[in-house]
């Protein structure tokens, strides 16, 4: 079993995009007609009813969007400490500090590195029968010692990002159906959220495992405007860091064009994902009918987003192939290996570390390991004790 120090948030993000991407925070769910419209103020009578403790709680309307995701800052900042990226246990050194929530924390180096790895053979088939001894890991060219290994179908916290720009209008039906297929073939304990984005990103369904609610979120779209893909990725990574409860995290992106509206650039978006624990990004680029220059730009960006974070970029030749890709992604996520090692270089030194993983076993031929290319080292916060009442 993994020690608690190894159970660091490591997530997956799915982004579905169609057109240019823009930087904006995630906005709450709303119907297309309601986007951008103000919600009328409640009457005094209804306000009084809401204050009556004997009346049932009034649930928020599902046909009106909440506020958008807060726009990510252009300057990439260090991620806040969360339950997903702290390690429970006694701290060996450091000075205790009191947090606003009443917990004491110690700052200490946590040198374990966690890698989600997909292994494929020379024919592109997923390999699922390897052991810890079949893997080798290098960091900055120095071989590391693997001290933990796991190959189980663990629940995932997932963000599904769907391009809602004007060019996606005729593709949204097929894209939403493919996203539902992926959800249906995933671990039943997975929790997911849905983001529809154009020049702004809308959180049209928060974290849930309810397939009906997720389908409703995917159905809330009004394809128009430009594409702020990089901003939507950064905002969704923030959402995972703040609210995901599973160690594994994924982002899925489906798009039909290049980003043309974000405040962040591609490198800043990737850095934001890497800083927030390294959620794996899968991308589906519906570029078969895009302008050549835009298609090449989008192809490069989607490949880089996936490769740098340990995911895979797919480029179907038609909408008919998207369902099959969705099944491949679901199978990939459920069959990943988790490899952990303690870095030979102290995390307090900071900086970017290049990671390389190889796998090999007798009579299996050449194997390819898909995982993130590296990570930014940083000291982690270690939660140590709950505040007790002050002594008199």
N, C-alpha and C positions, 0 to 999 in steps of 0.2 A: 504493500500500500504506500501511497505517497504520504510524506510528512506534511503537516499543515503548511510548512514553508514552501512547498512545491505547488500548492493549490492556488497559484496566482491566476488572475483573470487572463484568459487568452482566447479572444473571441473571433467570430466569423461575421462578416457583413455582406449582404447581398444588395447590389444596387441595380435598379432597372431604369435606364435612361433612354430618352429619345430626343435628341437635339442638344442645344447648348446648355451648359450648367451655370447656375449662379449661386452666389454666396448668400445664404439666408438661414436663419434659425428655423427649427421645425415648428410649423404652425399646427394648431389642433384640427381635428376632423371637421369637415363641413361638406355640404353638397356643393356641386359646381356653381349653382345659382347663388349660393350664400357667400362664396369666397369674396373677400374684400368688402362685404357689407357689414354694417354695424348691427349688433344685437340690441333690440329695443329694450329700454329700461323696464324693470318690473313695476307694476302698479303698486300703490300703497296697500291695496287689499291683498294682493298676492304676497307682498313682503310680510304682512302680518301673519298670513297663513304659514309662511316658511318658518316664522319664529315660534309657531305653536308646537311644543314638544310632543303633543299627542298625535300629531299628523305624521303620516309616513314621510320619510326623507324624499325630497324631490331630486330625481336623477337628472344629470345634464343632458341636454338634447343631443342626439346623435346626428341630426341633420344640419348642424351648424358647426363650422370650424372654430377651434380654439385659436389662441394666438400662435403665430409661427414659431418654429425653433428659433432661439436666439442666434443671431449671426455670430459665427466664430470670429475671433479677432484675427486680423491679418498676421500679427506677430504671434508665432507659435510659442505658447507658454508651457511650462511643465504642468502635467496633469495633477488635479487635486487628489489627495489621499482618499480612497474609498474602501468600502468593504471588499471590493473586488481586487484591489491591488495592495492590501496590507497582509501581513503574515502574523498569525496569532502565535504567541509563545513567549517565553522569558527572553528578555534582551540581555546580551552579553556585555554591552557597554553603552555609553551615551548618557545624556542627561534627560531625565523625565520631564515632560511638558504636559500641561493640562489643556485638553481640547474644549471647544465650546459645548460639546455634548456631554461633558463630565467625565470623559475617559482620559486616563493618563497614557501617554505614548513615549516611547524612546526611539530616537533615530539610530538605526544600525544598518550596516551593510548586509544585504541579502544576496548572495552570489549565485543562487540557483537560477538556471535559465531553462525555460520550458518551451519545447518545440512540438507543434502539431505537424506530423509528417504523413504524406500520402506516397505510397510506393507503387510504381507501375512497371510492367515488364516491357520487353522489346515490341510487343504487339499492342501496347497501350492498355492492357488489362490490369486492374487493381490487384495487388498481391497482399494477401491477408494472413499468411501463415509464418511470418518471421518472428524471431525471438530477440531479446535484448542483445545477445552476442552477435547478431547479424548486422548491427549498426555501429558506425564510427562517426565521430563528430570532431570537427576542428573549429577553433575560434582564433581569428587573426593568424591562421597558419599553424597554430599549436594544437596538437591532439588533446582532447578532453576526456575525462573519465565519466562514463554514463553511470549515474547512481540511482536512477529510477526509470521505470519503463511501464507502459500500460497500453493495452490494445482492447478496448471495450467500447461499446456503443453508449457513450456518455451524452446526457442532455446538452443542448446548445442554446445559447441566447443569440438570436438572429435578427438582423435588420434587413428588411426588403425595401430597396430604393427603386422606385419606378419613375422613369422619365415621363413628364407630363407636358412636354413642350408641344407646339403645334404639329410638328412632323410625326408625332406618335399617334395622331387621332385614329388612323385606320389600323393601328397595330395593337391598341390597348386591349381589345377583347381577347386576342390570342395570348398576349403577354400575361394578362391576369389569370387566364386558365392554366398556363404553364406554371406560374407561381403557386397556384393552388395545388397543382400536381406535386410540386416539390414538397409543400407543406404536408400533404397527405402521406407521402412516402418517407417523411422524416420521423425521428424518434417522437412518440406521442407526448413525451415530457418536455420537448422543446418549447421555448417561449419566444415569440416573435413580435416585432412591430412593423408597421407599414408607413413608408414615407413616399408621398407623391410630390414631385418637384418640377418646377420650371425655373422662373427667375427667383422663386422662393421655395423653400421646402416646407411641406405640410405634414405634420404627424397625424395621419388619418386613422391610425389605430395604435394605441400603446401596447406594451408588453402583454401578451395573452397566449394561451394555447387553444383558445376557442376558435375553431376553423370558421364558424359562421361569422364571428366578429372580424376575423382577418379577411374573409371574402368581402365583407361590407367595406372594409378599409380600402381594399384593392379596387372596389367599384366606385370610389369617390374620386372621380377625375373629370377634368374639363380641359382637354389638351389645347394649349395655346401658349404663346409667348416664347421666351428664350430658355437656354439651358445653363443652369449654374450647378454643374455636377460636382466640382471640387468642394464647393461650400456645403452641399448636401452630404457629401462623404464625411467632412470634418464634423458637422453637426450631429450626424448619426453615430460617429465614433464617440463623441461626447455623451450621447444618450446611453450607449453601451457602458461606458466607464462609470456613469453615475447610477445606473439603475439595473444593470444585468446582475443576476445572481449566480449564473453558471460560469465555471472556469473557462470553458470553450465558448468563443464568440465568433460570429461570422457576419460579414456584410455581403449582400448580393446586389450587383448593379446590372440593370438591363437598359441599354440605350441605343439610339439609332443615329447619333451624331456626336460632334465635338463640343466641348465646353466653350461657351461664348459669353458668359455673364458673371462668372465668379469673382469675388474679391481675392480669394486665395489662388495661387497657381498650383500646378500639379505637384511639384516638389514639396510645397508647404502642406498640401493635403496628405501626402504620403507620410511626411514627418509627424503630422498630428496623429495619424493612425498608429504609427510606430511608438510614439510617446505614450499613448494610452493603453499600452499592454499588448499591442500587436494583433488586433483582430484580423482574421484571414479574409481577404476580399476576393470574391468570385465576380467575374464580369461576363455579360452577354452583350456583344455588340451587333446590333441589327443594321449592319452597314452595307448590305447588298444593293441598296438603291440610293446610297448617299453620293454626293458630289465627290470626285476623286480626291481633291485636296483635303476636304473635310474628313473623308473616310480614312485617309492615311494618318491624319492628325489624331483622330479618335482611336484608331487601331493602336498607335504607339502609346497613347495615354492609358488605355484599358489594359494593355499588356503590362505596362510598368506598374500600375496599381496592383495587379494580381501577383506578378512575379516578386515584387518587393515585400509582399506580405504573406507569401506562401500559398496563394490561391491559384486559380486557373482562369485564363481568358478564353472565351468561346466566341466564334464568329460564324453563325449559321448562314447558309446560302439562301434560306427562305424562312418564313414563319413556321412552316411545317416541321422544321427541325428543332424548334424550341422546346417542345414537350420532351423529346428524348434527352436534350441537354439538361433539363430540369431533373430528370431521373438520375442522370450521371452525377450531378452535383449532390443530390441527396445521398446516393450510395457512397460517394467520396467522403462526405462528412462523417457518415456513420462507420467508416472503416479506417479512420486515421489511427496512426500510432502516436503516442505521446512519449517523447524522449526528454529526459531532464538530466542536467549536469551542473556541477558547481564550477563556475568559471575560475581559472587559475589566475585571473587578473582581478583585483579588487574593484568592486562597483564604484567605490569612492573616487576612482580615477576618472570616471565619466567617459564620454566619447562614444563614437559609433564602433561597434564590433562586427566584423564580417564572420558569418557562420556558414560552414559547409558540412553537409551530411551525406554519407554514402551508406549503402546497404548491399550485402551480398550473401548468398547462401549456395550450398552445393546443388548443382543440377537445375538451377533456375535461370541461368543466363544473365544478361546484362540488366540491371535494375536502375531505375531513376527515382530519386527521392525529391518530392516537391515539398518545400518548406520555406519559411522566410529567409531572406538573404543575410539578415543581421538585425541588430537592435541597438538602441541607445541605452547605455548603462546609467543607472542613477541609484542613489541610496533610497531604500524603502523605509516607510514608517512601520514600527513594530508595536502593536497594541499590547499593553502589559497588564493593566489592572483597571477595574472600575472605581470611580471615585467613591470614597466612603464619607460618611457624615463627619464633619470636623469635630474633633474632641473638645470638650469644654475646657 
